[in-house]
Amino acid sequence: MSTPSARLPIVYVRGYAGGTPGIEKAVTDPFYGFNEGSTHIRVGREDSPVFYQFESPLLRLHLDEGYHIFVEGGQGTYLETHDHIPPDSIWIHRFYDLCSGTWGAKARQFDLESAAADLLTLIEKLQAKTGAPRVHLIAHSMGGLICRCLLQKTIPDQRPGRRATDYVSKLFTYGTPHGGIAFDVGFGIPEALRDTFNVNGADIFGPERMYRYLTPTARIAPDGPPDGWRAVDMPDDDGTGPAEAAAGGFPLERVFCLVGTDPTDYDVAHGASSAAVGPRSDGLVQIANAQVTGAEQAFVHRSHSGRYGLVNSEEGYQNLRRFLFGDFRVNADLVGLDLPADDPDVTWQAEVTLSVRGLPVTMHERVAPHWCPVQLSDPAGNGDGSGGSAGPDDTGAVRLATTFLSSSLPRPGTSGPLRYALDLRVFSLREHHGFFGFGDHLEKTADFSDSLIVDVDTSGPRPAAWAHWNSQVTGTIKDLRPDGDPLTDDDPAADSWVGRLPVPATAAPILGRQAAVRLSVSQWN
């Protein structure tokens, strides 16, 4: 049985405010927007909003996790005047304050590298005052780029010989443009104009500037990004090599990217942004650019910001809470794939939705109407670095979902193992010379559709799991009780549990006769 990890300070880093008017508005908020909640959620009939109160991630962390919010004329003032501060506390990195003229001082022009350097100063002060070895970073939009600048450039430059993990435990990003901001219109002209004229400092979302603030100074090539360099690729540090070799690296498993898939609700508050960015986005950041290759991730149907935005959403908060404080990480991979290859015009896609028992929202949703199905015919086309997660004996493996569970969270009205469900639908698409064929097509009808119910028992010295396909369950899911032996542990020597459940016989002609969902449970934190 895992025990809750020691609490660490949380530092929130906000997103891009734009020019002077946006900065002046941002600095009037005492918590830079982290205190904003919402009263709408799309759970009504016909996708209509109904009342649902989300108190804000700031208040929820205070209420649910007992985190403290210290203010005494300002959080900075409190930090300066108190020597012993509880580590379970929340702090706002107010990097825009120096860029505002409302305090009577001359405003400093915003500079992303300076914001990252100031973040390092704040972290070191929190380490000294709280005694915590590290902090958690939570960032929205551009704030995630400030955090990556800290991890990849500022620490190697300013603290040679130290690792990023000496300062930061985990990084959670909401809608961060890890790959920059690109547009679906103009054949690259809007990006070129933005990067050339740097209106309101927006060149920070272009590849040239990103390369310079994401690369340690000693490694910057004078001619700019080398061939093959991509901003979404973050150097990994597995902790096994010397600090010098790992400079600019951070463990990818300790990075979580929340990806928004709803562009339309962003337009309500910000105009027709999605028309320029394209439908495969959260309204500002394209889905492919909101991910760090190989990092943990979840897709949710929320927009970049606003009342249906990522930050003030239950989906975002529940993913955040379990990533920071959960004690078990669970993966689901589709392995042993052997898709029909008799028709080169047919490609295969899957839709995946993950739900955790007791929550009113889905934790992860990749579906075609949201422009983010899982590509089965071409796992590399998923754009998330998740296609190669199989072991040496698994062919055609595709990551379906990763989530985090907590055995310590209260579960009113629930007893027994932790439970989550994975809805899986598989579709075939016929396309010839760029045109879809609809001769035998049945719109929105899957070739295979089922739900996998997974129960995870964490009460023993090692976790164990039971799994059932819903099509083989008699009665309601709530009445299902795992009994008998759990799934066989395929790797008993490892410090985790790994098992697999074959796909139903009805899916074997599509997915292959060796196809199965491989489940893994490992301790987290």
C-alpha positions, -999 to +999 in steps of 0.1 A: +000+000+000+015+033-010+015+063+013+008+099+003+039+117-008+053+146+012+036+179+002+056+204-019+049+240-026+029+247-057+039+276-080+014+287-106+027+304-138+001+322-159-001+326-197+005+353-223-012+386-216-004+403-249+005+440-250+003+468-224-035+467-219-035+430-213-006+432-189-023+460-169-054+439-166-035+408-156-017+425-127-050+437-111-059+401-103-044+390-070-039+354-082-033+360-119-065+341-128-058+309-109-087+319-087-112+320-115-139+292-115-169+286-137-206+278-134-211+260-168-202+225-179-214+207-211-233+178-196-268+188-207-289+174-234-279+182-270-246+196-257-263+225-240-246+240-209-262+235-175-252+249-141-222+233-125-201+251-100-163+247-102-148+268-075-114+273-092-082+252-090-068+276-063-098+271-039-101+234-047-065+227-038-072+245-005-104+226+002-095+192-011-058+190-003-054+214+026-030+237+008-024+271+024-027+305+006-006+330+024-011+368+017+000+397+039-003+427+017+010+405-010+024+370-013+059+384-019+056+404+013+046+373+033+075+354+018+100+381+027+088+386+063+083+350+074+111+324+079+091+293+086+064+286+060+045+253+056+055+235+024+019+227+015+013+262+001+004+278-032+023+307-047+018+328-078+048+338-100+039+374-107+064+379-135+042+405-152+042+430-123+076+443-133+062+450-168+033+472-155+034+509-149+005+509-125+028+505-095+045+539-101+078+524-113+091+523-149+077+493-166+102+467-178+097+451-212+086+415-209+113+390-215+107+353-212+142+344-201+140+370-173+107+355-162+123+321-160+153+335-140+129+352-116+111+319-113+143+302-102+148+329-076+113+323-063+119+285-061+151+289-042+135+313-017+106+288-012+131+260-007+149+281+020+117+292+037+097+259+036+124+234+038+109+216+008+134+200-015+115+209-047+083+225-060+055+215-083+049+239-113+015+244-127+013+265-159-012+278-184-003+285-220+029+306-223+036+298-186+046+263-196+072+278-219+086+299-190+088+267-170+106+248-198+130+277-202+138+273-165+143+236-168+161+235-201+182+267-201+181+288-169+192+261-145+221+248-168+232+283-174+230+298-139+234+267-117+260+246-135+263+211-121+228+211-107+199+192-122+165+205-129+151+179-105+170+197-077+144+224-080+112+210-096+093+177-089+066+179-115+054+201-143+017+202-153+007+224-183-027+235-195-028+242-232+009+252-235+021+257-271+050+234-266+055+233-304+047+270-308+016+286-323+009+279-360-019+288-383-039+268-409-041+298-432-017+320-452+009+293-461+032+304-433+029+341-440+012+350-406+039+332-387+066+350-407+051+384-401+047+376-364+083+365-360+097+394-381+078+423-365+074+407-330+041+425-323+035+425-285+064+401-281+046+373-299+078+360-316+082+338-285+058+314-302+080+310-333+108+284-338+138+308-338+130+324-304+119+290-289+151+274-299+171+301-281+152+301-248+149+263-248+186+256-253+214+260-229+236+289-240+267+267-244+248+245-269+232+272-291+242+269-327+250+303-342+230+296-373+198+288-354+179+256-349+197+226-365+179+203-389+155+181-371+151+203-340+115+205-327+103+225-299+080+197-287+110+175-281+121+180-245+154+165-234+149+136-210+169+131-178+165+097-164+188+104-135+214+078-144+241+100-160+263+128-148+246+162-143+267+177-171+254+151-195+218+157-184+220+195-186+187+208-199+169+176-193+139+167-171+122+133-166+094+132-192+072+110-170+071+140-146+056+163-173+018+162-179+003+180-208-035+187-207-046+191-243-077+210-252-099+200-282-127+226-283-118+256-305-153+271-307-158+281-271-125+301-273-140+322-301-169+334-278-144+355-258-116+360-282-131+364-317-126+340-346-092+327-335-100+291-344-106+300-381-069+310-383-055+283-360-078+256-374-103+232-360-077+207-346-070+230-317-082+245-285-089+277-303-054+291-300-030+261-298-031+233-322-035+198-307-002+186-320+016+216-306+001+213-271+021+181-263+057+173-252+069+142-270+068+112-246+053+131-217+021+121-199-010+136-214-048+138-215-072+152-241-103+170-229-130+188-248-122+223-234-110+255-250-078+274-244-094+298-219-127+313-210-157+299-192-153+266-210-115+268-206-090+242-195-078+259-163-112+264-148-126+230-156-133+199-135-116+178-161-084+198-158-085+198-120-091+161-116-062+153-139-040+178-121-049+165-086-042+129-094-009+136-113+004+156-083-010+135-054-020+101-068-001+071-057-006+048-088+000+053-125-020+031-148-015+026-185-036+009-212-019-002-244-034-019-274-009-047-282-006-075-307-023-056-334-026-072-368-049-051-388-064-063-422-040-054-450-060-066-480-072-031-490-046-004-492-073+023-493-086+014-458-071+030-427-081+023-391-088+047-363-099+042-326-118+065-303-110+063-266-126+077-235-114+072-200-136+076-169-128+072-132-155+060-108-171+088-088-162+117-111-188+137-131-164+142-161-143+121-184-105+123-177-094+117-213-113+117-246-098+112-281-126+110-306-129+119-343-155+147-339-128+164-317-102+159-344-080+137-323-087+099-328-060+074-322-044+063-354-041+026-355-028+021-391+000+046-384+008+049-347+035+075-354+006+097-367-007+102-332+019+129-328+024+122-291+053+098-290+030+071-276+033+046-305+064+029-292+054+019-257+053-019-261+077-045-248+099-065-272+073-092-276+045-068-285+040-058-321+018-029-333+014-014-298-005+018-294-009+038-261-046+043-255-045+061-222-025+069-190-041+081-158-033+084-122-053+069-093-053+078-056-061+052-029-062+080-003-090+100-018-124+096-002-149+076-022-184+082-007-207+052-013-179+032-028-159+003-014-135-022-029-108-016-056-103+016-075-122+014-108-119+031-142-134+024-175-120+026-210-145+030-239-129+017-271-144+021-306-126+011-338-135+025-373-124+017-408-121+046-433-119+041-471-100+068-489-088+067-525-068+095-540-079+119-513-116+111-515-136+092-490-156+062-502-191+059-487-204+028-506-206+005-476-203+033-450-226+036-420-219+070-404-209+070-367-212+032-366-180+015-353-167-018-366-160-027-330-173-010-298-169-021-262-160-008-228-133-022-206-140-021-168-108-022-148-106-027-110-073-021-093-066-034-058-039-015-040-044-030-005-017-056-007+021-053-010+018-053-048-011-040-069-034-064-087-061-058-113-092-074-127-107-065-161-140-072-179-154-063-212-188-047-207-203-069-235-195-099-213-209-084-181-244-095-170-265-067-155-253-032-146-217-021-142-223-008-107-232-044-096-200-059-111-178-072-083-143-085-092-139-120-079-116-149-085-080-145-094-068-112-109-052-111-143-019-129-145+011-107-137+034-109-167+063-093-150+064-105-113+100-094-109+093-057-116+081-032-091+047-030-108+019-051-121+014-059-158-014-080-173-034-082-205-069-090-215-076-103-250-100-084-271-134-100-275-137-127-302-158-104-323-129-080-326-103-106-335-109-104-373-102-067-371-075-062-345-058-096-349-061-129-330-033-120-306-047-085-300-051-075-263-053-045-240-021-045-219-027-030-185+000-018-161-001-005-126+029+011-110+035+031-078+036+068-083+052+095-062 
